[in-house]
Amino acid sequence: MTTDFRQFAPVPPKGWNSWDGYGASVREEEVKRNADYMSQHLKQFGWEYVTVDIQWYEPTADSSTYHNFAPLVMDDYSRLLPDPRRFPSAANGQGFKPLADYVHQLGLKFGIHIMRGIPRQAVHQATAIRGTTKTARDIALNNICPWNSDMYGVNVALPEGQGYYNSLMDLYASWGVDFIKCDDIANSVIYQGTHKAEVTALRRAIDQTGRNMVLSLSPGPAPVKNGAFFQRTANMWRITDDFWDDWALLRNMFDRATEWSAMSQPGTWPDCDMLPLGHIGIRSVDGPGGDRQTRFTPAEQRTMMTLWCLMQSPLIMGGELPDLDDWTTNLLTNADLLAMDDQITAKAETYRDDHVIVWQATSPQHQYFAIFNLSKADYHLTPAVLTKLGVPMTGTDVWQQQSAAILAEKPRTIAAHDVFLLKQ
């Protein structure tokens, strides 16, 4: 029995997820291609998780648009299995074990997305549950996901309901899963809050396997009032709805980050969602839509990465890794940013007006000060402005890689939607 799940994620998890590029439609060769690249180019910088997002069990999935009530691949105990046409190594009941083994051999960790609950088709067919004579119909609750038709809820007040979640986690542990992203659970727009009973059941189910599996909860925005509950049950939880390459969404993240920053502690990380950087939208049509390079400007990309790392959010890359250019690679491997994400011990917003937001953070080695220009015009840093904002003129300008002392002689301009990051 696991004694402390927080040990599974002592620093914010870093990895790749298939959603931003492929929606529900990713295939085995695409997962392997991204895993290969991560192993060769990013692993040494702390990037390690490779996660297959939603509907790996849906044979007809072809984008981020779901096919309602499509038949799903399922075993004899009402548990979904990878579609062997999309994941050939899963044939003959092998599940994700061969793919997980492949990822592990690269020195990486393997993750999957799941939906809260039990498949509707299992309930309609009254299929078996492992270890009991009760069926899927006996343990189902008629609480559903408003945006995906695959599942009903589970009545975990019944021992057989908890037993179903135990059987799921036992299966995933046998495959070698290291990371579970559970959706339709952190926040429900139709049930007004967190599905706490099923979150607790998931925690118990993972713990009884004895395997270290990081638990990530979606979607957001997770209710701030449930922060202490999330800290007791999960390693990370989404603080926003799906995040895309849209300035309005990035601007809004400052409000969420301010609310959640105090809840960010080792092993339990509020999650700002994936990084829509590089080549995205290959078959995913959500967000701005289309096969594209990120629509964030370079300035906005610096702002996003700075905020995520000051906040100590998990860093989950959404773009196609083999297509990374030098610019994006440099963002993902920036030593100062990664040290912030891993090592900060205290952080908070310290100033806000109509033009700028200031954050300060502390690690055992450094202090950090960030001035974010949220306006559409340049913002000029003079000694008087820095004094007003509570930012010193000593240290290193991280993005310019020069001494901040020069600001006393030559004011620094922060372009629209850009950031000044100081390290002492």
C-alpha positions, 0 to 999 in steps of 0.5 A: 500500500502506498503511504504518500502519493505526493512522492510520485511527483516531487516536482511538476511533471513534464511531458507530452500529450497527444490532444493538441495535435491529434485530438482523440485520434492519435495512433501508435506510430505517432506516439512512438515518434514523439517518445523517440524524440523526447528520449533523444532531445528532451529527456536530459532536461527533465521531460519524461511523460508520454501520454495518450489522450482521450478515446484510445478505445474508439476505432473511428476517432479521427479528430477532436470531434467525438462520434457520439455513442460509437462502439468502444473496444472493451474487455469481459469486465467492462474495462476499455481497451486500446483499439488494435487497429490504431494500436497494433501492439495491443492486439490479442488482449495485450492492452497498452503493455507493449507500448508502455514497455517501448516508452520505458525502454527509452527511459521515459514514463507512460500515461493514459487519459481516462474518463470518469465512470463506466462505459455506457455500452457496458451498462446497457449490456449489463456486462460483468464486473471483475470479482462480483456477480453484480453487473455494470448496470448495478453500479452505474449512476445516471450522471454523465459528461456533458461533452462526451457520450462514452460513460455513466458515473459509478456508485462508489458507495457500493463496495462493487463500485469501488471494486470496479475502480480497483479493477481498472487501476489493477489493469493499468498497473499491469500495463505499466502505466505511470500517469493517469489523466482522469477527465470529467471529474475535477469540475462539472458544469452540469453538476456544479463542482467536483465529483469528490466521491469518484476522485476519492475512489480513484485515489484508493484504487491507485493506492491499492495497486502499489504502483506509483501512478501520478493522478491528474484531474480534468477539466477545469476550472477546478473550484478553488474552494476544493483546493485542500481536497485536491491536495489530499487526493491528486498530484495535479488538477486543472485550473482552467478549461482547455487552454489554446493559443489565444491571448484572451485565454493567456490573459485570463490565466493570470487571474487563475494563477493568483488564486491558486499559487498558494496551493502549489506544493511538492507533490500537488500541483495546480495545472495551467494546462498544456503548452500549445507551442510549435506544430499543433492542430494536426487532426485536432480542430478545437481552439482556433482550429486548423493544422498550424504553428502556434498563434502565440507571438514570441513575446506571448510564448515567453510570457506563458512559459514564465508564468507557468514556471513561476506558478510551478505548473506541470509542463505538458507540451502539446505540439508535435515534438519531431517538428520542433524548431530551434526557438521552441526547443530553446523555450522548453530547455531553458535552464532558468525556467526549468529551475524555477518550475522545479525549485521555487518554494514561495511565489505570489503576485505582488502588484497589478494595475491596468498595464502590468502584473508583477510576480515575485518568487523564491527558491533556495538559490535565487529570487525572481521578479517578473514584470508582465506587460499585458497591454497593447503598447510598450512599457518602459522600465525606468528606475522610478518605475522599478521602485514603484513595482518593488523590483530591484536593479541588480541581478540578471535579465533572464530573457536578455541574458544581461545584467539588470544594472544597465537599467540605471543607465538605459531604460528597458522596454517591455513590448506588448504582451512580453515579460521582463524576468529578473533572477538574483 
